Amino acid sequence: MSLICFGCAGTGTIHGDQGSEICRVCTPAVPPSMPKPSNVRSIWDNGGSTQDRYTVVLDLPVGSLFECLGLDDQPTRPLGFSQFSICEEGPCLGERINWLALPEHLQKHIAARVSE
């Protein structure tokens, strides 16, 4: 099922089955609980197909790659995952999502880690 997203700057962009009328790429009408750090280039979600479900690509190039932070849903728990690496930005990381699509606890964790 495809649906028209009403959040894509009014363009009526058709997305795949996102489960809502505003896709996760778009900015919801709620204010962020944490401002997005200025060095965050993009955020990707692979839906949990790997332990590092989320990849935060930073605006720090390393040759043709970028520094990134991979993390799971509970990065501060004893078995959680939050690790810096380098990566190639793009769909190989999953679906691109908006900062506001992240749960508040992940926004806080990312903000703290990328300011280290």
C-alpha positions in Angstrom: 0.0 0.0 0.0 1.3 3.5 -0.9 0.0 6.7 0.6 0.4 10.3 0.0 2.5 12.1 2.6 1.1 15.4 3.7 4.4 16.4 5.4 6.6 16.6 2.4 6.5 20.4 2.0 3.0 20.1 0.5 4.3 18.2 -2.5 2.0 15.3 -2.1 5.0 12.9 -2.4 3.9 9.3 -2.6 5.9 7.0 -0.2 5.7 3.3 0.3 3.8 1.9 3.2 4.8 4.1 6.1 1.8 3.5 8.3 0.8 7.2 8.7 -0.1 10.2 6.8 3.2 11.9 7.6 6.3 9.8 6.8 9.3 9.6 9.1 11.4 11.6 6.7 9.2 14.6 7.2 9.1 16.9 10.2 6.1 16.3 12.4 4.2 19.3 13.8 5.7 18.8 17.3 8.8 20.7 18.4 11.9 18.7 19.0 12.7 17.8 22.6 16.4 18.3 21.8 17.8 20.5 19.0 19.6 18.4 16.3 23.4 18.8 16.7 24.8 20.9 13.9 27.3 18.2 12.9 24.6 15.6 12.2 24.4 15.2 8.5 21.8 12.5 8.2 20.1 9.7 10.2 19.2 6.2 9.0 17.1 3.4 10.4 17.4 -0.2 9.1 14.4 -1.3 11.1 16.5 -3.5 13.4 18.0 -5.8 10.8 21.4 -5.3 12.6 22.4 -4.5 16.1 23.2 -0.9 15.1 19.7 -0.2 13.9 20.3 3.6 13.7 23.2 5.2 12.0 23.9 8.9 12.6 26.2 10.2 9.8 28.3 13.2 10.9 29.5 16.0 8.8 33.1 14.8 9.3 34.4 13.4 6.0 37.1 10.7 6.1 38.2 10.5 2.5 35.1 9.5 0.6 33.4 8.2 3.8 32.0 9.9 6.8 32.4 9.5 10.6 29.2 7.9 12.0 27.6 6.7 15.2 25.8 3.4 15.1 23.4 2.6 17.9 20.5 0.5 18.9 17.2 1.3 20.7 18.7 1.2 24.2 22.3 2.4 23.8 22.9 3.2 27.5 21.8 -0.2 28.8 24.5 -2.8 29.7 23.9 -4.7 26.5 23.1 -1.6 24.4 25.2 -0.6 21.4 26.6 2.9 20.7 29.9 3.0 18.7 31.7 5.4 16.4 32.9 4.2 13.0 33.1 5.4 9.4 30.5 4.6 6.8 29.3 5.3 3.3 26.2 7.5 3.5 23.2 6.2 1.6 20.4 3.6 1.4 22.8 0.8 2.4 22.2 2.1 5.9 18.4 1.7 5.7 15.7 4.4 5.4 16.6 8.0 5.9 14.6 9.5 8.8 14.2 12.9 10.4 15.7 13.9 13.8 12.2 14.2 15.2 11.4 10.6 14.3 13.9 9.5 17.0 12.7 8.8 20.5 13.7 11.5 23.0 16.1 9.3 24.9 18.0 8.6 21.6 18.1 12.3 20.7 19.7 13.0 24.1 22.2 10.2 23.8 23.2 11.2 20.3 23.6 14.9 21.3 25.8 13.9 24.2 28.0 11.5 22.1 28.5 13.7 19.1 29.6 16.6 21.3 32.4 14.6 23.0 
